[in-house]
Amino acid sequence: MIVSYEDKVYHVDSVNVNLNQGKDFHTAIFHAKELHANIHRDLHFEIPHMLCDVLIEYAKLDNPDAILVLNVKGNSFAWNVLSESWLKHSANTQSIKGYVA
């Protein structure tokens, strides 16, 4: 999983979600490493229930070629799933290739 947050890009190793029964938002900690700086950081977010569902379905895919890309801006979350092999094949610039390494 890749997360874009505060003008930085992170590779996420794991996510812990504290499900709040009956609530619209859940507390999540994304255990990540900032790309190009090799700095480990825990990213704390209040995520909507819909994003929690997306994370669960992504984990169920169990497909090493699928990359979940999450863009976080304030309280807004946009996501997409890409094929790593397609992305590596299609990338024409060094900056994109660095994110997929």
DRENMAR-968149 format. One record per atom (N, C-alpha, C): residue in one letter; x, y, z. Coordinates in steps of 0.05 Angstrom, whole numbers, padded with zeros to 5 digits, always signed. Example, Ala and Ser with C-alpha at 12.3 -4.5 7.8 and 13.67 -1.06 7.14 Angstrom:
REM DRENMAR-968149
a+00264-00114+00156 a+00246-00090+00156 a+00264-00066+00156 s+00257-00045+00142 s+00273-00021+00143 s+00258+00001+00157 
***
This chain:
REM DRENMAR-968149
m+00017-00023+00000 m+00000+00000+00000 m+00018+00025+00000 i+00009+00045-00015 i+00023+00070-00016 i+00004+00092-00006 v+00014+00110+00012 v-00002+00132+00022 v+00012+00158+00015 s-00003+00177+00004 s+00007+00204-00001 s-00007+00222+00020 y+00010+00235+00036 y+00000+00251+00058 y+00020+00274+00064 e+00010+00298+00066 e+00026+00322+00072 e+00050+00324+00054 d+00046+00321+00028 d+00066+00324+00007 d+00089+00303+00010 k+00083+00281+00023 k+00103+00260+00025 k+00090+00234+00017 v+00106+00214+00008 v+00096+00188+00000 v+00107+00167+00019 y+00090+00149+00027 y+00097+00129+00046 y+00090+00101+00036 h+00107+00082+00042 h+00101+00054+00038 h+00091+00043+00064 v+00067+00031+00064 v+00054+00022+00088 v+00060-00008+00092 d+00070-00015+00115 d+00076-00043+00122 d+00051-00057+00133 s+00036-00042+00150 s+00012-00054+00162 s-00006-00031+00173 v-00031-00039+00178 v-00051-00020+00188 v-00065-00033+00211 n-00069-00018+00233 n-00085-00027+00255 n-00109-00008+00257 v-00133-00020+00258 v-00158-00005+00259 v-00173-00012+00285 n-00181+00008+00299 n-00197+00004+00323 n-00226+00009+00315 l-00241-00012+00311 l-00269-00009+00302 l-00286+00001+00324 n-00300+00023+00320 n-00318+00035+00339 n-00347+00027+00331 q-00358+00007+00344 q-00384-00003+00337 q-00405+00019+00337 g-00420+00021+00315 g-00442+00040+00313 g-00432+00068+00306 k-00407+00072+00301 k-00396+00098+00294 k-00390+00099+00264 d-00389+00124+00253 d-00383+00127+00225 d-00353+00128+00219 f-00337+00134+00240 f-00308+00136+00237 f-00294+00117+00256 h-00270+00108+00247 h-00254+00089+00263 h-00225+00100+00265 t-00212+00095+00287 t-00184+00103+00290 t-00166+00083+00277 a-00148+00093+00260 a-00130+00075+00245 a-00101+00085+00248 i-00083+00066+00251 i-00054+00073+00251 i-00041+00058+00228 f-00030+00074+00210 f-00016+00063+00186 f+00014+00063+00193 h+00026+00039+00196 h+00054+00036+00202 h+00069+00038+00175 a+00084+00060+00172 a+00094+00066+00145 a+00123+00075+00146 k+00135+00075+00122 k+00162+00085+00118 k+00161+00106+00096 e+00172+00130+00102 e+00172+00151+00082 e+00192+00144+00061 l+00183+00145+00036 l+00200+00138+00013 l+00222+00158+00010 h+00245+00149+00002 h+00269+00165-00004 h+00282+00176+00021 a+00269+00176+00044 a+00281+00186+00069 a+00286+00162+00088 n+00274+00139+00083 n+00276+00116+00100 n+00270+00121+00129 i+00250+00138+00134 i+00241+00145+00161 i+00215+00130+00167 h+00215+00115+00189 h+00191+00101+00197 h+00173+00120+00213 r+00147+00118+00207 r+00128+00136+00220 r+00101+00123+00222 d+00088+00127+00244 d+00060+00118+00248 d+00042+00141+00240 l+00025+00136+00220 l+00006+00157+00211 l-00021+00151+00225 h-00032+00170+00240 h-00057+00166+00254 h-00079+00181+00240 f-00101+00167+00234 f-00123+00178+00220 f-00150+00169+00233 e-00170+00185+00230 e-00197+00177+00235 e-00209+00171+00207 i-00213+00146+00202 i-00222+00138+00175 i-00252+00132+00175 p-00265+00138+00152 p-00294+00131+00150 p-00297+00101+00148 h-00321+00092+00155 h-00327+00063+00154 h-00322+00052+00126 m-00329+00068+00106 m-00326+00059+00078 m-00296+00052+00072 l-00278+00069+00082 l-00249+00063+00078 l-00240+00038+00093 c-00252+00034+00116 c-00246+00010+00131 c-00254-00015+00114 d-00277-00013+00102 d-00286-00035+00084 d-00267-00039+00061 v-00257-00017+00049 v-00237-00019+00027 v-00212-00033+00037 l-00202-00026+00060 l-00178-00039+00071 l-00182-00069+00075 i-00205-00076+00085 i-00211-00105+00089 i-00212-00120+00062 e-00226-00108+00043 e-00228-00121+00016 e-00201-00122+00002 y-00184-00102+00006 y-00157-00102-00005 y-00141-00125+00007 a-00143-00129+00033 a-00128-00150+00046 a-00138-00178+00036 k-00164-00180+00031 k-00175-00205+00022 k-00165-00212-00006 l-00158-00192-00022 l-00148-00197-00049 l-00124-00216-00048 d-00107-00212-00029 d-00082-00228-00026 d-00068-00230-00053 n-00065-00207-00067 n-00053-00206-00093 n-00029-00188-00092 p-00004-00199-00093 p+00019-00183-00090 p+00023-00163-00113 d+00008-00166-00135 d+00010-00147-00157 d-00008-00123-00153 a-00027-00124-00135 a-00046-00102-00130 a-00034-00083-00110 i-00034-00057-00117 i-00024-00036-00099 i-00048-00018-00093 l-00054-00015-00067 l-00074+00004-00059 l-00060+00031-00055 v-00069+00051-00069 v-00058+00078-00067 v-00078+00096-00054 l-00070+00108-00031 l-00088+00125-00015 l-00077+00153-00014 n-00094+00172-00022 n-00086+00200-00021 n-00102+00214+00001 v-00088+00225+00021 v-00101+00237+00044 v-00097+00267+00043 k-00119+00282+00043 k-00118+00311+00044 k-00138+00320+00065 g-00127+00329+00088 g-00145+00337+00110 g-00161+00312+00119 n-00187+00315+00118 n-00205+00293+00126 n-00216+00278+00102 s-00203+00282+00079 s-00213+00270+00054 s-00194+00247+00046 f-00206+00225+00038 f-00190+00201+00030 f-00198+00193+00001 a-00179+00192-00017 a-00185+00182-00044 a-00167+00158-00048 w-00177+00137-00060 w-00162+00113-00063 w-00166+00101-00091 n-00146+00084-00098 n-00147+00069-00123 n-00130+00044-00120 v-00136+00024-00136 v-00119+00000-00136 v-00107-00003-00163 l-00080-00006-00163 l-00065-00008-00189 l-00050-00034-00190 s-00044-00042-00214 s-00027-00066-00218 s+00002-00056-00217 e+00018-00068-00199 e+00046-00061-00197 e+00061-00066-00223 s+00056-00089-00236 s+00069-00096-00261 s+00062-00077-00283 w+00036-00069-00284 w+00028-00050-00305 w+00041-00023-00299 l+00042-00014-00274 l+00054+00011-00267 l+00083+00012-00274 k+00098-00009-00267 k+00126-00010-00274 k+00131-00009-00304 h+00114-00023-00319 h+00116-00024-00348 h+00109+00003-00360 s+00090+00017-00349 s+00080+00042-00361 s+00095+00066-00352 a+00110+00065-00330 a+00124+00088-00320 a+00147+00096-00338 n+00147+00122-00346 n+00167+00132-00364 n+00186+00151-00350 t+00181+00159-00326 t+00198+00178-00312 t+00210+00165-00288 q+00234+00174-00281 q+00248+00163-00258 q+00233+00168-00232 s+00219+00191-00229 s+00205+00196-00204 s+00183+00176-00199 i+00169+00167-00220 i+00148+00147-00216 i+00160+00120-00209 k+00181+00112-00223 k+00194+00087-00218 k+00204+00085-00189 g+00212+00107-00178 g+00222+00107-00150 g+00201+00099-00130 y+00176+00105-00136 y+00155+00099-00117 y+00147+00070-00117 v+00153+00056-00139 v+00144+00029-00143 v+00167+00009-00137 a+00191+00018-00137 a+00216+00002-00133 a+00212-00028-00131 
***
